[in-house]
Amino acid sequence: MQHPSAQVARRTWFLAVGAPLGHLMAALAAPALGRTLVVQRDAPAAVTEGLVLSGLDAVFLRPTVDPEHGVAHVVRAVDLAQMLAAHDQVAAVHVVSPSRCGAVADIPALAETAHSAGVPLMVDETWREPLCGVHPDLPPGALAQGADLIVAGHAPLGEDASGPVLLRLGHGPQAERLESSVDKAFDFVRSMAGSGDPERVRTVLPPPRDRVQAAIASAERIRYAIRGQGRFALVGEGFGRFPEIAAADPLRIAVDTGVGGICAYDARNRLADGHRIRVEAVTGSVIVASVAAGSVSCTERFIDAVHALPSPRPAAHAALQVSPPMPGPSQLTVREAYFAKSRTVTAAEAVGRLSASAVTACPPGVPIVLPGEVITAQTVAFLALVVASPSGRVLGAAAADATMLRVVAE
């Protein structure tokens, strides 16, 4: 379903199914513009699924990683420029901003870099309030800063259901190039998208400014309480060490629970089961709460619940102080690797082979190897290091302890 946007969007598609559909549509729209999609390495899995369906080549940009808290932030414009200079026939650039921890990328610099190369900039904004930029204390939305296509949505503090999800198109010449392709992609997935209804369409209009102001004040009260208690660390207070972070989303609160002696996964489960408060566990040591306009009533309950978290092993859950290794070269497209015959081998046997799946290490919550990439000895060693960490997890390996990996059969 399409409807006019109340802000700077040229057009807006209301997606009843959720953010993955928006990312899928973006990936399906890109092949009309070129052969290769430049993708932030920790982009949502739906982008990778879109690469499988579209058959596009892809090159992956690594976000900066905060070694202190073990989380990924945003990509740098200088890295994007180097990537674009090294590849021909780029269809589009796909980045994430804000990050799950609320770090906002330098969208004007990324947009200028992409547009100078003649390609559109797509931005995943699902980690922030939809129709953002409606309040002077919120960072401007990506569309207002030069992005050509965004996927927007949110997950309010204390609620189990995600809010509305939107696919929004900007006004520039690169956005115009995308429009007909997005229409065709929407037609392709129309049966999954749903038609929406007037009541839900009204929910995507910007919330009143006083409600946004109240939510910002509520988030600041939570930070003040956590800071004052001194047990946990606020990840956002270290953003100043990363020049590529242009701003912080005040409605996202990233808390390092590991320094306070409790694993983030345990903290998340206790908050959900004991207090009906929904937070994300970004890694084994960091949880993130998102405060949406209208969820102010949860503030004191959240503060009390966080302060009541137990400390079973005070020193056991500190973030892994290691940066991930450089990935091996890519020799197959994601689609080719996905549909190729594969086999499961030991991690030692996998060295030098092509991965048949995406394997993500937490921390830092970034895929260490993607389908079609060469598995290196450094990759295997890093996965073992993460598994050995008390709060480390590896996702996508053939065994939970990363001793078995799935590779493309020779």
N, C-alpha and C positions, 0 to 999 in steps of 0.2 A: 504494500500500500504506500502511496506517495502523498505527501501533504506539504504545504508551504512551511518553511522554517520561520521562527520568530526572530532569528538572529542573522548571521552573515552567510548562512548556507545558501547556495544556489538551489539545491533540492535536498530533501530529506526522505529517506525510506524508513518506515517504522517496522522493526523486526520483532515479531511476536515470539520467535523461537529462542533468540538470544544472540550473544556476541559471536559465537563460532560461525553462525550463518553470515554475519557481516564480513568476517575475515575470509570466509570461503568465497563470497561474492567478489571481494577485492582481488583475490588471487586469480579468479576466473576472468576478471575484466582485464588483467594486465597483458595477456598474450597478444592482444590486438595492437599493442604499442611497441613491442620488442620481444627479444628472445630470452632475456635474463632479468630476474627479479633480485634486487639487492635487499636483503632481509636482516633485521636485527636478530642476533643468534638466539635470544630468549623470547622471540615472538611467540604468540599462542600456538598451540599444536594445530589449530584449525588452518593456520597459514601453511604449515607443512602439508596438511591434507589437501589444501588447494593446489599445492605444487604437484601432488600425486595426480590429481584430476586434470590439471592443465598441461602437464608435461613440460613446463617452463624449466630452463636452467635456473640455478640460484647460486648466489654468492652471499656469504654470511658475515655480517659486521658484529664484532665482539663489543659488548658494552663494557664500560669500566667496572671494576669490582672493588668493593670496600673490603680490604683484608681484615680489618678490625672486627667487623660484624658479619663478614661472610655473605654479603648480599651484592647483587648486580644493580647498577644504576642505569646510565643512559649512554648513547653513542656520541662520539665526538665528530664535529663537522670536518676536521682535518682527516680523520680516518675515512669518512664518506668520500671526500674529494679524491683521496688516493685510490679508493675502490672504483669509483666511476672512471678515473683516468686509465685504469688497468683493464676495463672491460668495454666491449662494443655492444651495440644493440640492447642497451638496458631498457627495460620496459617501465620500471617504476622503482621507487625506494619505499620500504616499509619499516617504520621504526615504532618504538613504544615510548609514550610520554603521557602522563607521568609513569615512573616505575612503580612496582608494587609497594615500595616504601615511600612513595610520594616525591621522588626526585623528578623535576621537570627539565626536559632537555632544552637546549638553545634552538628552538624551532625556527626562528628567523634565519639563523646561520645555516641550519640543515636545509631549509626551503631554498635559500639563495644558492647553496651548493648544488642541489638537485636541479633547480631551474636553469642554472648556468650550463648544465650538461644536457638540457632539453628533456628532462624527465619529471614526472609528477612525484610529489611526496605524499605518501599515505601514512597516517598516524593512528596507532591503537591508543585510544583515550578511555578504555573501559575501566581503568583504575581510578576514575574521578567522576564527580557528579555530572549527569548529562546536562547539555546546554550550559556548559561552564562559562565563566567570564561574566556572570551577571552581577558581580559584586566587586568593588575596587580592591578588596583585600584578597581576592582569588587571582591566581595567575591567569592571564588571558588564554582563551582557548586556542588550539592549534590552527583552526581555520582562520581566525582573526590575525594570525601571525604568518600566514603564507602557505599553510598546508592545503593540499588539493582534495583529499578524501580522508575522513575520519570514521572510526567506529567508536561510539560513545555509549556508556552505561554506568551503573554503579551498584554497590552492595551495601546498604545502610547498616550502621552499628545496631546490633541487637535484633536484626531481622534475619529470617531464613531465606527469603526470596529475593532475587535480584530485581533491580528496577528496570525501567524500559531501556531498550537497546536501539540505537539509531545508527544508520549509515548516512553520512552527510557529505555533500559535495560542495566545494568552494566555487570561486568565481573566475579565477585566472585562466589563461589559455591552456595550461596543462590540465586543469579540471574539465575544461570543455572537451579536450581530447578523450577524457575518461567517460564522459556522460553516456554515450551510446553503448559503450561496452558494459557499463554497470547495468543499464537497462536490460541488455541481453542476458547478463548473468542473473539478474533478478527474475527474468522470465524462466530461466533454467531451473531455479530453485523455488519457484512460486508455490509449489505444493507444500514445501516445508515452511515457507515464510509466514503463512497465515495472512488473513486480510485485516486483522485488527478490528477494533470497534471504537466508536466515538469516545466512550468513557476512558479507554486506555490512551487514545490519542491526546486527550486533554492532559494526561499526566506528564507528557513530555514538554509542556510549556515551562518556561523558567519559573522557579518558586519565587514567592515574594521576597524582596530584599531583606525584610526584617527577619524572616525565617533563616535566610542564609547567614545573616549576621549572628543570630542566636546559635547556629551550628558552629560557626567559627569560634565564638566565645566558649562554647561547650568543649570543643577540642582543646582549646588553650587551657581550660580548667583541668582537663585530664593530664595534659603535659605538666602543668604546674604541680599537680599532686604527685605524679610519678617522679618528677625531678626532686621534689621536697623529701620524698621518702628515702631516696638515695640507693635503693636496692637494685633497680633496673636502670638500663641506659636507653636514651632516646636516640635512635639511629639518625634522625634528621639533624641533630646538633653537630654532626660531623660533615654535613654537606659542603661547608665552606672549604674543605680540603680538596674539592673536586671542581675545577674551573668550568668544566663542561656542564655542570648543573646550574641552570639559569635561575631557578626558583624552587620553592618547596610548596607542595599542595598542603595548605593548613588543615584540610579535612581528613588527611590520612595520618595516622599515628603509628609509627613503627617502633616497637619496643623490643629491646634485646633482653629476653628473659633468661638466656643462658648465663649471663653474668650474675644473675640472682639465684642461680642454682636449680632452675627447672627447665627441662626441655620444652621447646616451643610446641611440639606436638602434644605433650602432656598438658601444657597450659591451655592450648586450644580446646582439647577435649573436656577439661575440667570447667572451663568457662561455659561451654555449650551444655554439658550435662547438669552442672550444678546451678547455673545462673541463666540459662537460655540466652546467652550472649554469643553472637557469631563473630569470630575473627579468623583471619587467614594465618596459617603457618608458612611463612615464606621459605625458611630453612629450619634446621633443627634448633636454632637459637633465637629466631626473630618472629614475632607475631605482628600483625597489622590490623588495626581497627579503622573502619571508614565511617565518619560521622556525616550523615546526610541531613539535609534540611527536614525538620520534623521529627528527628530522633533524639532531641535534646533530653527528653525524659529519662533516657538510659544513662546519662552521664554519671550520676552519683552511684548508681548500681554497678557500673563498669569500674569505677575507681575502687569501690569496696571489694569487688570480686578480684581485681588484680592484686590488691594489697593482701588478700587472704590466701593467695596461692602458696602452697607449701614449698619448702626447699629441701627436697630429698637428698640431693648430693651437691653440696655447695660449689665444688670446683669442677664438676664433671661435664658441664655443658657449655663451656666457653667456645666461641666460634673458632673454626679451623683457620689458623693463620697462614694459609697457603693460597697463592694465586694459581688458577688453572693453567695448564700448558697450552701452547699454540696447537690448534687442530691440525691433523694431517691433511694433505691435499685431497680435493674432491675429484674422483675419476668417473663417476656416474651421476646422472641426474637423480633427484629424489624419486621420481617416478620409476626410472630404470632399476634402481636399487630395491624399491618397494616390491616390484613385480618379479624380480629375479629369483631364481631358485636359491634357497639359503640353507645353512646348516648351523648347528650349535657346536661351538668348540670351546676349549679352555681359554682363559684370558691370555695365557702365554702363547698358545697357538694362534690367537687372533692377531697378534702383532704383524703388521705388514699386509693384512687382509682388508677388504672393504666391508664396512659395517652395513648390515641390512636393516638396522633400526636406529632410532635416536636414543642415546643414553645420556641422562641428565644427572649431574652430581649436585647434591644439596648438603652443604654449601658448594657453590654460590647460587644454585638454582638456574644454571645455564647448561644447555646441552654440551657435553664434552666431545661427543662425536655424533654426527648426523648421517643418515643413509647416503651411501655412496662415497663417504670419506674414508681415507686410510686410517686404520687404528695403529697408533704409535706406541712404543714402549713407554713413553712419558704419560700417555693417556691411561694405560693400564696401571702404571704406578700411582697416578693420582687417584684413580678410582679405588684402589686398595687403601690408600691413605684416608679417603673419605669414609669408607666402610669401617675402618678401624677407629674412627672418631666416635665418642659416645653419642653424639647427636647427629652423626652423618647418615645420609641415605643415598642410595643410587636407584634411579628409576629407569626402566627400559632395558636393563640387562636381562639375560636369560636366567640368571640366578640373583637372588636378593643381595648376596654378598659379592656380586660382580666377578665371581670366579668363572662364570660361563657367559659368553657373548654370542650373538647371532651375526654371522657373516655371510656375504654373498658366496655361493658355491662356485668353485673354479670349474 
